[in-house]
Amino acid sequence: HQMSSKQKSFKKSLDDPLQFIKGAGPKRVMLLKKLQIESVADALYFLPFRYDDRSQVKKIAELVPGEMVSFTGKVIDAGTIRMGRNRKLFEAVVQDDSGFIRVKWFHFNESYMAGKIKLGNERIFSGKPTQNKRDGGLEMIHPDTDTGSGDDSSTESLDIGRIVPVYRSTEGLHLKALRTIMKNVVDGYNHLVEEFLPEEILNRYKFPKRSSAIQLAHFPPADTSIDLLENFQHPAQRRLIFEEFFLIQLALAFKKRHQQITERGRAFKTRGEIIRNFFKLLLFDLTGAQKRVLGEIMTYLEKEEPMNLLLQGDVGTGKTVVALTALLTAVDNDCQAALMAPTELLAEQHFLNIRPFCSALGITIELATSTGTAKEKSLIRDRISDGTTQIVVGTHALIQKKMEFSNLGLAVVDEQHRFGVLQREAIGKKGLVPHVLIMTATPIPRSLALTLYGDMNVSFLDEFPPGRKDIETRLFYENKRDNAYHLLGKETEQGRQAFVVCPLIEESEAIDLKAAIDVFEELQNQRFPDLKVQLIHGKLKKEERQQIMADFKEGKIDILVATTVIEVGIDIPNASVMLIEHAERFGLAQLHQLRGRIGRGTHASYCFLIACHALTNDGKARLNAIVKSRDGFAIAEEDLRIRGPGDFMGTRQSGMPLLRVANLLRDIKLLELSRLEAFALIEKDPQLELPENAKLKTMLHQTLGDQMGLMKII
């Protein structure tokens, strides 16, 4: 006997799409999607970002301008008032036994308001009173309102007489509607939410159960501390933040443990003959930080367990020497070494910087990028696969399928965040697992490093070579552009050289390149006809670019107009000015990198930022962060604060799980706590096989299995 479809009961699931929820029609479902809310589970974890305490119901006489409050009163007058041909307002006078107040709406549906605000009705109103400028009396604009103790009191109000959740919304989706949808989700589905945190952790931190935490965080009872809620310190919020971090840290601990057990590399002999000869070639002493970091690297390389190290060093702290020492150590152990950069231009610059040392030491080095004929590329691949080439410099093309190394012992990855977390895994697929050194001149805030790179060891190059000059940074708006160029001219009069950088964004490459050419022509023909101005950009042939850079280094060029090809690896001691056009279009890290190209000689140096478009408040904050600080870490923290973790360093694309509840800046203490707990748990139960961790393992699989390369190891 077949059951009819009507008889079949609908089985609820946290994966249910939101169109099943009362109040979420097709239009609202589309708007919710903009907020990245598509399923019931997404909605449950879309927490309020603040709360209004409307639980305090006061008398009208007790109302204070500017303070959120609720009051109950009787409507003694109401109606629409015309204010000219196209404007009108709906106004009501509300009275209780202590006084009266006017309430006003400027955006309203006339028939709806007339039915809702009727003479003689008792209603409860919530909002912030203000003083009317004309007569000094109190009024309230656009209050939330509901029936008081009348017939409708059975339906619980979500907007007044309680602590009211305030969600981030999007245009067209009113908070009132969003609250109703959220209430329907929480009431209808919260019973399906399963606990997965170990009992031990719940007890240790006095965390509520998962379903209680969700209920409390969305709709806190009237006696909840508003201070705790506003500061995300309520146990319900703390529990949900902790669990999100805990899953990520568990995944990282799992990966790290897996690598330790399964991955075998080679233990290198360090400080060998090639290294001794290399240090004799250097014309300067290493800084204390370089010596310390090299000591750390050598300790890792001497182990059979593959090195997995993130080296953070601000612009100009001398990472290239450290990287080259590591590469040469691999060669000294009869292994190949690879150096990868995110763009062909940066790969070229690394190649040109280290080739002279390799020539002097009798080491074969190759530049492998995607340019060149098929025959040239094939020959390069052959020399790499038969081991003829000892050091290979290139882009991420080095870790693509066609590239086979004979014996890769070490990979150095520059500016890894542009590669993406998952591509890092591909490096390890070339034979025995190589040692990996990842370098970044984009200081990563500690909280982000713990999430993006939490399975790695971290070293810091935190000392500049002696003699580096301070750089004065100044912001000019479009109308003051001439002042900036006047100051640039004064520097060139004293024999200094200057960079002028124009943005080049892929989507508008043709337009941007035209703009850069216009800047170049204006400088050469109008502003500085007596100086040698040159233009460099990525569309030029490799040989042309290399020649231009060589000419600039030798002082044959006074002003180099460039698209962003000069971020890393150029050392021009005589360049004292970095002028950046359309500074508002660059990321903070990029501006900091560009500024690091100057101040390398004995002269005072200047970075001029020209903002060409009206700036948003965020835009102003970002440019002012660069003006105020030379500390890359302070700038990175500011960038993270302004832009949020999703955008910072393009982590949306790079395989980092998006945080829905936790905030990397606000919740750093919980992040560190979750890290300790996760690593301790994996130490105790490496495969999460104990019965009490079964639900945790399932949850880890569901949430992060795909994103963090865990599928193959859990």
Secondary structure by P-SEA (a helix, b strand, c coil): cccccccccccccccccccccccccaaaaaaaaaaccccaaaaaacccccccccccccccccccccccbbbbbbbcccccccccccbbbbbbbbbcccbbbbbbbccccaaaaaaccccccccccbbbbbbcccccbbbbccccccccccccccccccccccccccccccccccaaaaaaaaaaaaacccccccccccaaaaaaaccccaaaaaaaaacccccccaaaaaacccaaaaaaaaaaaaaaaaaaaaaaaaaaccbbbbbcccccaaaaaaaaaccccccaaaaaaaaaaaaaaacccccbbbbbbcccccaaaaaaaaaaaaaaacbbbbbbcccaaaaaaaaaacaaaaaaabbbbbbbcccccaaaaaaaaaaaaaccccbbbbcccccccccccccccbbbbcccccccaaaaaaaaccccccbbbbbbcccccaaaaaaccccbbbbbbccccccbbbbbbbbbcccaaaaaaaaaaaaaaabbbbbbbbbbbccaaaaaaaaaaaaaaaaaccccccbbbbbbcccccaaaaaaaaaaaaaccccbbbbccccccccccccccbbbbcccccccaaaaaaaaaccccccbbbbbbbbbcccccaaaaaaaaaaaccccaaaaaaaaaaacccccccccccccccccccccccccaaaaaaaaaaaaaaaaaccccccccaaaaaaaaaacccccccccccc
